[in-house]
Amino acid sequence: MDKILEQARETSVIEDADVVVIGGGPGGITAAVAAARQGCKTILIERYGFMGGLATAGLMGPIFGYTHYNGDGKLQLGSIPVEIVRRLQAIGGAPADDVIDWRAVQFDPELFKHIADAIVLESGVKVLLHSYVVDAVVKNKKIQAIIVESKSGRAAITGKTFIDATGDGDIAKFCNCPYTQGRAADGATQSMGTKFRIGGVTEEALHPTPEDKKKVCQAIDAGKIPAYHVFWGEISEQGVTLRNTEITPTVTRARGFGTNVYDLTKAEIKTRKDTLEIVDFYRRNIPGYQNCYLIDTPMTIGVRETRQVIGDYVLTGHDVLEYRKFDDTIARGNWFLDIHCPLGLYNSASNLCSKKCTIQPDCLMKRKHRDQLYDTLNAPVLDDPSQMYNDIPYRCLVPQGIDNLLISGRCISADHGGMASIRVIATCFAIGEAAGIAAYLGLKSGAIPRDIPVGSIQESLRKAGVPL
């Protein structure tokens, strides 16, 4: 039997809202908060039992994307993204001002959950956790309702404007919006991976000798440990902890599609197995790790790339590398083209693949050829460092085919290279706030997202403290 016929049934509408946000990760939290603070009746739907997305469920961090200061000493991101960090600082969940590194903000993932709860609920958002969106009801190019499944059964939620912050463009797919997936050559997406936490690390681990580094590199190259680079305790490897006795490396890889349940299953099992091998190697061979132990692995594999919903503009890797500015900017991007080999290959501390890519002539992870189009070494260096960022156009948030849907987070309209830059947490925060403001202004004026004057969105964002 290849197929079965399900019985038709009526589905009860359990909620109705002005703005319905699907996904409680970085792109959904700020979208919901921004809309609710403007007075919109807002509901946020999240599949896990807490919000934060990969920052909490995936232990992914630090919070990259603030990066540069501009000429007057202000951060390149403002408003809600900075407020979240300030709230974390207030409860000991992020470093104090005298030691914080805004290029890579360390944080405590457990405290992040509490901050997410607080900022969302205080703004008046109604939250539904443990709820998985499985379909959308569309009529005349507008979403009438989304269908959710939960322990309470199947139900519908109606609304006026919907924001897809699923990271995978799930809602857009349910609505048959066009999208791309992966790199142009073969559709392969960035490999998945995990961060994990190791305890019992001593100060010695933070100051490795050249011999220690060589030992780990040789083990990786020989296939003795399944890690794609060496970790030593830099800020980027301590991203989701504030404790000097812990380290949170990002070194595992698993190829596959993050929208394929079989690939997800294989990736989860593989990375857990790889984690034990990596920790055991460090414990047996590297000074400072002799008494280390595995604290935890994330509750979900980290998915870096799936669908990119096609909007009225597609942000490209060239836009990022050339620090391109746009008249309809709604956020700034400050991250490089961070592409993890779609084949899941790796090679010691250099982050290069151990083999030539079998699909494209040049390996995607080579520093000079992250794919056939992007040469990151030749990106211009500007005389004014404050201008070394790219704008994210509002048009990237407006999908084709549906008139009351906005896209937020890493699944906005971008190509393989553009997405590799905008997918980081802080940038998704900024995109989400713009989506929430746009939803409010559209409802206020009666305009569909595509017809909202972008100047009014920019004005509201600037008033909120967003540098544009």
C-alpha positions in Angstrom: 0.0 0.0 0.0 1.6 3.3 -1.2 -1.1 5.7 0.1 -4.1 5.8 2.4 -7.1 8.1 2.2 -7.7 10.1 5.4 -11.2 10.8 6.5 -12.4 14.4 6.0 -13.1 16.3 9.2 -13.9 19.7 10.6 -11.1 21.5 12.4 -11.9 23.9 15.2 -10.5 27.5 15.2 -8.9 28.0 18.6 -7.3 31.4 18.2 -7.6 34.5 16.1 -5.0 37.3 15.9 -3.9 40.3 14.0 -0.4 38.9 13.6 0.4 35.2 13.7 4.1 34.4 14.1 5.2 30.8 13.4 8.6 30.0 15.0 10.0 31.2 18.3 13.6 31.4 17.4 15.6 34.7 16.9 13.6 35.7 13.9 10.2 35.0 15.6 10.8 36.4 19.0 11.6 39.9 17.8 8.9 39.8 15.2 6.2 39.0 17.7 7.5 41.5 20.3 7.7 44.3 17.7 4.2 43.7 16.5 2.7 43.4 20.0 4.4 46.5 21.3 2.6 48.4 18.5 -0.8 47.2 19.8 -1.3 44.2 17.5 -3.1 41.2 18.9 -0.2 38.8 18.4 0.2 35.0 18.8 3.5 33.1 18.6 3.6 29.4 17.8 6.6 27.3 18.8 7.2 23.6 18.3 9.5 23.2 21.4 8.6 23.7 25.0 10.6 27.0 25.1 11.7 29.8 22.8 15.1 30.8 21.5 15.5 28.5 18.5 19.0 27.1 18.0 20.3 29.6 20.7 18.6 27.4 23.3 17.5 24.1 21.7 20.7 23.9 19.7 23.2 25.4 22.2 24.4 27.6 19.3 26.4 30.6 20.1 27.9 33.0 20.7 25.5 35.7 19.4 27.3 36.7 16.2 26.2 39.6 14.1 26.7 42.8 16.1 30.4 42.9 14.9 31.5 46.4 14.0 31.0 49.8 15.7 30.3 52.7 13.5 32.1 56.0 13.6 30.3 57.4 16.6 30.9 54.4 18.7 27.4 52.8 18.4 26.8 49.2 17.5 25.7 48.3 14.0 22.5 46.7 15.5 20.1 48.3 17.9 16.7 48.2 19.6 15.4 44.7 20.5 18.6 42.7 19.6 20.6 44.9 22.0 17.8 44.9 24.6 18.0 41.1 24.7 21.7 41.2 25.5 21.1 43.9 28.1 18.4 41.7 29.7 20.8 38.8 29.7 23.4 40.9 31.4 20.9 42.0 34.1 20.4 38.4 35.3 24.0 37.2 34.8 23.3 35.6 31.5 25.9 37.6 29.4 29.2 39.2 30.2 29.2 42.7 31.9 30.1 45.8 29.8 33.7 45.8 31.0 34.4 42.4 29.5 31.7 41.8 26.8 32.8 41.2 23.2 30.1 42.5 21.0 31.5 40.7 18.0 30.7 37.4 19.7 28.5 37.7 22.8 28.7 34.7 25.1 25.5 33.8 27.0 23.9 31.2 29.2 21.3 29.2 27.2 19.2 28.4 30.2 18.9 32.1 31.1 18.2 32.9 27.5 15.0 30.8 27.8 13.9 33.0 30.7 14.7 36.2 28.9 12.7 35.0 25.8 9.7 34.2 28.0 9.9 37.6 29.7 10.3 39.8 26.7 7.6 38.0 24.7 5.0 37.8 27.5 5.6 41.3 28.8 4.9 42.7 25.3 1.5 41.1 25.3 2.1 38.2 22.9 0.1 35.0 23.4 2.3 32.0 23.2 1.5 28.4 22.2 4.4 26.0 22.8 4.5 22.4 21.9 2.6 23.2 18.7 3.7 22.2 15.2 2.2 23.9 12.1 1.4 21.3 9.5 -0.6 23.2 6.8 -2.1 26.5 5.7 -5.5 27.3 4.3 -5.1 29.8 1.4 -7.8 31.6 -0.6 -7.3 34.4 -3.1 -3.6 34.6 -2.4 -4.2 35.2 1.3 -3.7 32.8 4.2 -7.0 32.3 6.0 -5.6 30.0 8.7 -2.8 27.8 9.7 -3.3 24.2 10.9 -1.5 23.1 14.1 -1.0 19.8 15.7 -0.3 19.4 19.4 -1.1 17.2 22.4 -4.5 18.8 22.3 -5.1 17.5 18.8 -5.5 19.3 15.5 -6.7 22.9 15.4 -6.8 26.0 13.3 -5.5 29.6 14.0 -6.8 32.5 12.0 -5.2 35.8 11.5 -4.7 38.9 9.3 -1.0 38.8 8.7 1.3 35.8 9.1 5.1 35.8 9.7 7.0 32.7 8.7 9.9 32.5 11.2 10.3 28.7 11.0 13.8 28.9 9.6 12.8 26.4 6.9 10.1 28.4 5.1 7.5 25.8 6.2 4.6 28.2 5.9 5.7 29.5 2.5 5.9 26.0 1.3 2.4 25.1 2.5 1.2 28.1 0.5 3.1 27.0 -2.6 5.4 30.0 -2.6 8.4 29.5 -4.8 11.7 28.8 -3.1 15.2 27.6 -3.7 17.3 25.1 -1.7 21.0 24.9 -1.4 23.8 25.9 -3.8 23.1 26.5 -7.4 25.2 23.6 -8.8 23.4 20.7 -7.2 21.0 22.0 -4.6 23.1 20.6 -1.7 22.7 22.5 1.5 25.3 23.4 4.2 26.0 20.5 6.5 24.3 20.2 9.8 26.2 20.2 13.1 26.0 20.5 16.8 27.5 22.4 19.7 28.0 20.6 23.0 29.2 21.4 26.5 32.3 20.0 28.2 32.9 20.5 31.9 35.9 20.0 34.1 38.3 21.9 31.8 41.3 23.6 33.4 43.1 26.8 32.5 45.9 24.8 30.8 43.4 23.9 28.1 43.2 27.5 27.0 46.9 27.8 26.3 47.8 24.8 24.1 51.4 24.2 22.9 52.2 23.9 19.2 52.7 20.2 19.8 49.2 19.9 21.2 47.7 21.6 18.2 49.7 19.4 15.8 48.5 16.3 17.6 44.9 17.2 17.2 45.3 18.2 13.6 47.0 15.0 12.7 44.2 13.0 14.4 41.6 14.8 12.4 43.5 14.4 9.1 44.0 10.7 9.9 40.3 10.3 10.5 40.8 9.3 14.2 38.4 12.0 15.4 35.4 13.2 13.5 35.9 17.0 14.0 36.2 19.6 11.3 38.6 21.8 13.2 40.6 22.1 16.4 39.1 23.8 19.5 41.0 25.4 22.3 38.8 27.7 24.3 38.5 30.8 22.2 35.4 33.0 22.7 33.7 31.4 19.8 34.2 28.0 21.4 32.8 29.2 24.8 29.8 30.8 23.3 27.0 29.2 25.3 28.7 29.3 28.7 30.1 31.9 31.0 32.2 29.5 33.1 35.9 29.1 32.6 35.7 25.4 33.4 33.5 24.8 30.5 33.9 24.8 26.7 31.2 24.6 24.0 32.9 23.6 20.7 31.2 23.6 17.3 33.1 20.8 15.5 30.7 18.2 14.3 29.3 17.9 10.8 26.6 15.8 9.1 25.5 16.1 5.5 21.9 15.9 4.5 18.7 18.0 4.1 17.3 19.6 7.3 13.7 19.1 5.9 14.2 15.3 5.4 13.3 13.3 8.5 15.6 10.4 7.5 18.5 12.8 7.1 17.7 14.5 10.4 17.6 11.2 12.2 21.0 10.1 10.8 22.5 13.4 11.6 21.3 13.3 15.3 22.7 9.9 15.8 26.0 10.5 14.0 26.8 13.8 15.8 26.1 12.3 19.2 28.4 9.4 18.5 31.0 11.8 17.1 30.8 13.9 20.2 31.8 11.1 22.5 34.8 10.2 20.3 35.9 13.8 20.3 35.6 14.3 24.1 37.4 11.0 24.7 40.3 11.9 22.5 40.8 15.3 24.2 40.5 13.7 27.6 43.2 11.1 26.8 45.6 13.3 24.8 45.4 17.0 25.6 46.6 18.8 28.7 43.8 20.6 30.6 41.2 18.0 29.5 42.3 15.1 31.7 39.3 15.3 34.0 36.8 16.7 31.5 33.3 15.3 31.1 30.4 15.8 28.7 27.7 17.9 30.3 25.1 17.8 27.5 24.5 17.7 23.8 21.7 19.9 22.2 18.1 18.7 22.1 18.2 19.1 18.3 20.7 19.0 15.5 21.8 22.5 14.2 20.3 23.0 10.7 22.2 25.7 8.9 20.3 25.9 5.5 17.1 24.5 4.0 14.6 26.5 1.9 15.1 30.1 0.8 11.7 31.7 0.0 11.9 33.7 -3.2 11.0 37.3 -2.6 11.0 40.5 -4.5 14.7 40.6 -4.2 17.3 37.9 -3.7 20.2 38.9 -1.5 23.4 37.5 -2.9 26.8 36.6 -1.6 28.2 39.4 -3.8 25.9 41.9 -2.0 27.5 40.7 1.3 31.1 40.8 0.0 30.7 44.2 -1.6 28.9 45.7 1.5 26.0 46.7 -0.8 23.6 49.3 0.5 19.9 49.5 -0.5 17.3 52.2 -0.4 14.8 49.8 1.2 17.1 48.6 3.9 15.5 47.3 7.1 18.5 45.8 8.8 22.3 45.5 8.6 24.3 42.3 8.0 27.7 42.0 9.7 28.7 38.4 9.2 31.0 36.8 6.5 30.1 34.1 4.1 30.0 31.3 6.6 29.6 28.2 4.4 30.0 24.7 5.9 30.8 22.0 3.4 27.6 20.5 2.0 29.4 17.1 1.8 30.2 17.2 5.5 33.9 16.9 4.8 36.6 18.4 7.1 40.3 18.8 7.6 42.0 19.9 10.8 42.4 23.5 12.0 42.3 25.0 8.5 38.6 24.3 8.1 39.3 23.0 4.6 37.7 19.9 3.3 39.9 16.8 3.3 39.0 15.9 -0.3 38.1 17.7 -3.5 34.4 18.2 -3.8 33.1 15.4 -6.1 30.3 17.6 -7.6 32.0 20.9 -8.3 35.5 21.4 -9.7 36.7 23.3 -6.7 35.9 22.4 -3.1 33.4 24.8 -1.6 35.3 25.1 1.7 38.5 26.4 0.2 39.1 29.9 1.5 39.6 31.2 -2.1 36.5 29.4 -3.5 33.7 28.9 -0.9 31.8 28.2 -4.0 32.4 28.9 -7.7 31.1 32.5 -7.4 32.5 33.9 -4.1 36.1 34.8 -3.5 36.2 36.0 0.1 39.8 36.9 0.1 39.2 39.6 -2.5 36.4 41.3 -0.6 37.2 45.0 -0.4 38.7 46.6 2.7 37.1 50.0 3.2 38.9 53.0 4.5 35.9 53.6 6.8 35.4 50.4 8.8 32.0 51.6 9.9 30.7 51.0 6.4 31.8 47.4 6.2 28.4 45.9 6.4 25.7 45.1 3.9 22.0 46.2 4.0 19.2 43.7 4.0 16.4 44.9 1.7 12.8 44.8 2.8 12.0 43.1 -0.5 13.8 40.0 0.8 11.0 39.6 3.4 8.2 39.8 0.9 7.5 36.4 -0.7 6.0 35.9 -4.1 2.6 34.4 -4.4 0.9 35.3 -1.1 -0.3 38.8 -0.1 -0.4 38.5 3.7 2.8 36.7 4.5 6.2 38.0 5.6 9.4 36.0 6.0 11.8 36.3 8.9 15.0 34.8 9.9 17.4 32.7 7.8 14.8 31.6 5.3 14.3 35.1 3.7 15.0 35.6 0.0 18.7 35.0 -0.4 21.0 32.8 -2.4 23.4 30.2 -1.0 26.1 32.8 -0.3 23.8 35.6 1.0 22.0 33.2 3.3 25.4 32.0 4.7 25.9 35.6 6.1 22.4 36.5 7.3 21.7 33.2 9.1 23.4 34.2 12.4 21.4 35.0 15.6 21.8 38.8 15.9 21.0 39.4 12.2 17.9 37.2 12.5 16.9 39.3 15.5 17.1 42.4 13.4 15.2 40.9 10.5 12.5 39.8 12.8 11.9 43.2 14.3 11.5 44.7 10.8 9.0 42.0 10.0 6.9 42.8 13.1 6.9 46.5 12.4 5.9 45.9 8.8 3.0 43.7 9.9 1.8 46.4 12.2 2.0 49.1 9.5 0.3 47.0 6.9 -2.6 46.4 9.3 -2.8 50.0 10.3 -2.9 51.3 6.7 -4.8 48.4 5.1 -1.9 47.7 2.7 -0.5 44.3 1.9 3.2 43.9 2.8 4.4 44.5 -0.8 2.6 47.9 -0.9 3.7 49.3 2.5 5.9 52.4 2.0 9.3 51.2 3.1 10.0 54.7 4.4 7.4 54.3 7.1 9.0 51.0 8.2 12.4 52.7 8.3 11.0 55.6 10.3 9.6 53.3 12.9 12.8 51.2 13.1 14.9 54.3 13.5 12.6 55.6 16.3 13.1 52.3 18.0 16.9 52.7 17.9 17.8 50.6 14.8 20.7 52.1 12.9 19.8 52.3 9.2 
